[in-house]
Amino acid sequence: MRQCRNLHVQIPIKPKGNNTFENIRKAEHALSKKGILFDTGVDLSLGKIRAIDWELDWSLEGAKPNAVLMFLKKENIKAIVKCRARKL
C-alpha cells in the first residue's frame, strides 16, 4: 500500500482535557521550536473555533508526517486524520 503524502489532521477543540485550544497551540509551538513547521487553519462555526487543522502535506518541514502524529499521541491529543487525494 502506498503511503499518503497529503494528510489533513483535524483536532477538535474541547473545553476540558488535552484537546483545549491552549494545549493544541502549546503542542504546535513545541513542534516549531524543534524546526517542525506546516500549514495550519481553523474550523469555524457561528464565529466559534471548533477545531484546529494541521496540513501535513508539501508544507511540512523538519519531520515526516508519522513523527507529528506520534507527537500528538504522546501528548494524548485526539485527532482525526484523513488522506487527501492530490488535485491536479
Buried (B, 14 or more C-beta within 10 A) or exposed (E): EEEBEBBBBBBBBBEEEBBBBEBBEEBBEEBEEEEBBBEBEEBEEEEEEEBBBBBBBEEBEEBEBEBBBEBBEEBEBEBEBEEEEEEE
